Amino acid sequence: MQYALLIYSNETVLGPDDGSTALGELLARHVAFARELGPTRVGGAGLKPTVSATTVRTKGSAKTVHDGPFAETKEQLGGLYLIDVPDLDAAIALARDVARPGDGAIEIRPLLQVTH
């Protein structure tokens, strides 16, 4: 079964996206984790900070473009892993080991299985 491991954390904990030591250490932990996953990992990526985001919002037939994710929360989506494991218990076990700065959460979401 395929799952998305969605990584939420307070992005201000790392400071600016300037290659700081904290960011470099976190990225190194993710590289190591991705290697450990091996073929279980079918995709994923880190995301740039929310200041670089753009949102297209639809209301009725109107579509508007906004800077940022337009979310009023301290925790932001910082990245994700796509994994293929036997069941939810296996996904939970992997989610416990996902690196994140400070406090935060890993949301485990099953992927829709769409046939072509």
C-alpha positions in Angstrom: 0.0 0.0 0.0 1.3 3.5 -0.8 1.3 6.3 1.7 2.5 9.9 1.8 4.4 10.9 4.9 3.7 14.6 5.2 6.2 16.5 7.3 4.8 19.5 9.2 7.0 21.8 11.4 7.6 25.4 12.3 9.8 26.6 9.6 11.1 29.5 11.6 13.1 27.0 13.8 15.6 26.6 11.1 16.0 30.3 10.3 16.5 31.6 6.7 17.0 29.3 3.7 20.7 30.3 3.5 22.5 27.0 3.9 22.7 27.4 7.7 24.3 24.7 9.8 20.9 23.7 11.2 19.4 23.3 7.8 22.4 21.4 6.5 22.3 19.0 9.4 18.6 18.4 8.9 19.1 17.7 5.2 21.9 15.3 5.9 19.5 13.4 8.2 16.9 13.2 5.4 19.5 12.0 2.9 20.5 9.2 5.3 16.8 8.3 6.0 16.0 8.2 2.3 19.0 5.8 1.8 17.7 3.6 4.6 14.3 3.4 3.0 15.8 2.0 -0.2 13.1 0.7 -2.6 10.4 1.4 0.0 10.7 5.1 -1.0 8.9 5.7 -4.3 9.2 9.5 -4.2 9.3 12.6 -2.2 11.0 15.9 -1.7 11.6 18.8 0.6 9.8 22.1 0.0 11.2 25.6 -0.1 9.9 27.9 2.7 6.3 29.2 2.5 7.5 32.7 1.4 8.2 31.1 -2.0 4.7 29.6 -2.3 2.0 30.7 -4.7 -1.7 29.6 -4.3 -4.4 29.6 -7.0 -7.7 29.8 -5.2 -11.1 28.9 -6.8 -14.3 30.4 -5.6 -17.2 29.7 -7.9 -15.9 30.4 -11.4 -13.3 33.0 -10.2 -9.7 32.0 -9.9 -7.3 34.2 -8.0 -3.6 34.0 -7.4 -2.1 34.7 -4.0 1.4 34.8 -2.5 2.1 32.1 0.1 0.1 29.1 1.2 -2.5 31.2 2.9 -2.5 29.1 6.0 -2.9 30.5 9.5 -0.9 28.0 11.4 2.6 27.8 12.9 3.3 24.4 11.4 3.8 24.3 7.6 4.2 21.5 5.2 7.9 21.2 4.7 8.3 18.1 2.6 7.0 14.6 2.0 8.0 11.0 1.4 6.0 8.6 -0.8 6.4 5.1 0.5 5.2 1.6 -0.5 4.8 -0.6 2.6 2.6 -3.6 3.5 0.2 -1.7 5.9 -0.4 1.3 8.1 1.6 -0.2 11.0 4.7 -0.3 8.7 4.1 3.3 7.7 3.8 4.4 11.3 7.0 2.7 12.2 8.8 4.7 9.4 7.1 8.0 10.3 8.5 7.8 13.8 12.0 8.1 12.3 11.4 11.1 9.9 13.7 14.0 10.9 12.1 17.4 11.6 13.3 20.5 13.3 12.0 20.9 16.8 8.4 20.0 17.4 6.0 19.0 14.6 4.0 16.2 13.1 4.2 13.6 10.4 0.8 13.0 8.8 0.4 9.6 7.2 -2.1 9.6 4.3 -2.9 6.6 2.1 -2.7 7.3 -1.6 -5.7 6.7 -3.8 -5.1 3.7 -6.0 -6.2 4.8 -9.5 -6.2 2.3 -12.3 -5.4 3.5 -15.9 
